Amino acid sequence: MTTPAYPMTRATGCPFDPPPQLRELQAEEPLTKVNIFGKDAWLVTRYDDQRTLLADPRLSSDVRQPGYPSPTGEPPRKDGVGIGFILMDDPEHARLRRMVTAPFMIKRIEAMRAGVQQIVDGLIDDLLAGPNPVDLVEAFALPVPSLVICRLLGVPYADHDFFQQNSKNLIRMSAAPEERAAAHGNLATYLDNLVGEKLENPADDLLSGLTERVKAGELTRQDAAGMGVLLLLAGHETTANMIALGTLALLEHPDQLAVLRETDDPKVVAGAVEELLRYLNITHNGRRRAVLEDIELHGHVLKAGDGVILPNDIGNRDPSVFADPDALDLSRDARRHVAFGFGVHQCLGQPLARLELQVVYSTLYRRIPTLRRAVGLEEIPFKHDGAVYGVYSLPVTW
């Protein structure tokens, strides 16, 4: 019998909801085999099972492991060149991650709030003084996190067109393997050149901190550049999509938008961010793992060498955990969501993402209270073909 394909297409007219087949599987077959990237893998759809497995050391995040459900045409090199630490296991994952943990600690990130607020206010000033209607993605959603991560890393924002275009090609799932490889090569060369500059002239930024590790022999220059690629990509692409998609979701739920527009309570804003993260789930093609040792679950055996997919979009819509899960409810306590993953590989940059979203969601709709779509919902192009879900453009007016 042919293994069914992993369902990734969202239902027409429901751009914020996971594919309907995932809900059916969650209710009837919470653990089942699917085909993704031409390979069979176990699909895990229930929240509790996902958290259990994400914390299980018998599952590997290493893309080089047999059975790992990878979209690439050929496996990465065995020496690890070309992969980031998020696609490694401990102890190497932990060793590399520790080198960039300090800048993302909550207290350090909170100290950036005033600077992020200044960026957001400045871009809104430009919006109000510029053309109307305007594409919110290009004029606001992309610049906010790009400016923030560039400042943190020490990357010239003047190069944003270059790294944004290559980032898009790298995470576009329909891209040919050679196109993805070329995009990664472009970014790796760019970051390697920056690392070289900072080896000669260090500054007060994250990349310069990595060069100190290079000088101390704790990190190779190539590894430093690779970590820069990962942080640059993750630091702007995911948050930009959350800003745009979150705005669209709020515009489609005016009662919930009113909550953010009318509050000045930071706790309400922080809670709203958690609910939007739960509801939207922009990493919509599932966290992927390979089985290292046999695992028994629900009467099945996940054998060593099997692949596993854990889609957080349906995990965060599990009715046994979140009541009325398909409703956007900003008053809900959604802090248990798995939008940032779970276990040792949970997202390093989540404090920064939360801060940026809190500033954006608490500012944009208050300063432009009449913000609305400039086109019909059916005219908005969604990123069904991307590893990160969102919209390619969002024309708005006020």
Phi, psi and omega in degrees: 000136181288132178288129180295151180288149175296121184286121181236350185272123178282151183293143177302131180086356179232064187291348181261351184262149175297163175308135184299333179296331179293322177295320179297317179293322180300322182280325190249323181223076186295345176225114184210161179271138175223167177251128178220133181056032178079010181234148174278142179208157176281133177254123183246117190249347182267142185305307184297320178295321180297313180297320179299313183287324179295337179263002185269119182292353176280355172257138183249140173268359185284114183296345180275351182288144176303135178090349181299128183284084184257141179279351186285154182290329178220152184293152177298160179298147184293339181280358176091354180295132177097000176238153179266170184293340177291343177255028176236167175253164172293148010272346184294321177303312182295320181299314181287321181297321180301333182290341181237013182287318187305314181296342182257009176293149190303317182295320179294319180292319180299329178294346179271354188304314182298321179293320177294320177300320179296318178298313182297315180297320180295319179290326176291322174304315180295321177301311184293333180268352186258198183294153179217115010285172181211155175278112183294332179296307184287325186272342187216305189297319177284316182298324183303298182290332179294315178298319182294311183289328177296317177298317183293316183280328188093034179258132179296123180295338178302340180266015188297325179300319180297307186284334177290318180294316179292327176297317179301316181293327183290324185259002177282114188292338179275356180291144177293151180307321180290331177289319177294319179296320180295319179296316178296320178298318178299314180292320180296318178296317180299312181290326177297319177297320178295318178299319178300318178296320184282339171296325180276321184225078182293152178230188180266073180209173187293318179299321177296324176298322178292326179294331176294325176293323177296313180298328181277356180081011181273346187209140175277158177300322180297318178295321179298318178295320179296321177293326176296319177300312182300313184290323178294315181296308183293330186285340180241326188291314184291313182293323178300318179291324177294323179296311183289312182292323177297319177298315179297317179299320180291322177296330178277351178232073188301332178293324178284324175301322180298328179300314181287322183293331188257357183257150169236019181269115181301330180291322177295317179297314180299319178295323178296321178299316180297319180293321178293323176296319178295316188288324190265317175051072185288338173275084196259009178251015170085140170286139188241145182216165172240143182276127179267323178225150182305138179230130176265133180205125177052041176080002178250159174244117172276109188274152175306131182097352175281154172264155181224138176239130182235088184283112183290340180297319179274331175301320180282358175246023181284117183292345177283349181245319182240113179298140181047060193295338182273001177267138171273113185227100185291351176271355182288145170275100186253016187296345181276003184300162179246030179299329179261012183085196181201151179087198188292341181261011179298155191305123178296322187270014184298326176298322179291317179300315180300314181298314181299316181292322177299316181293315181296308185292336180270354186244312189302312188280338176281322181280332176235075188293341180260015180305135180203165176297144176261352179223168177292154180302325182290346180267355182275125182277117180266153184272066178291340185260011184251153173291337175245124184276150179170209177235144177287328177208156179217088178292125180231161176217177179200000000 
